[in-house]
Amino acid sequence: MHSVTRRYRVGEDGILHLDVPIGLTNTELEVTVTFQPLALSHLENNTQGKGWPPNFFEETFGACKDDPIVIDGDGIFDDSEE
């Protein structure tokens, strides 16, 4: 018996579609599916655990709107390699 854990998203139709490669062919299997919804707080803050502090994007969005970044021609060379 083998156990495989995957994370999937259920679409608007409410149907879970599973594609699980198992490396067997022409074999009958008995399959048991156990599902557990993820906590809503985990779904809302999907940037956590990826190195971003909590609420980073909400707190910094629009921070440069009064002092926009201007990109000029400095540092661009015409004879760069292709």
Secondary structure as GFF3:
##gff-version 3
##sequence-region A 1 82
A	DSSP	alpha_helix	40	44	.	.	.	ID=ss1
A	DSSP	alpha_helix	56	60	.	.	.	ID=ss2
###
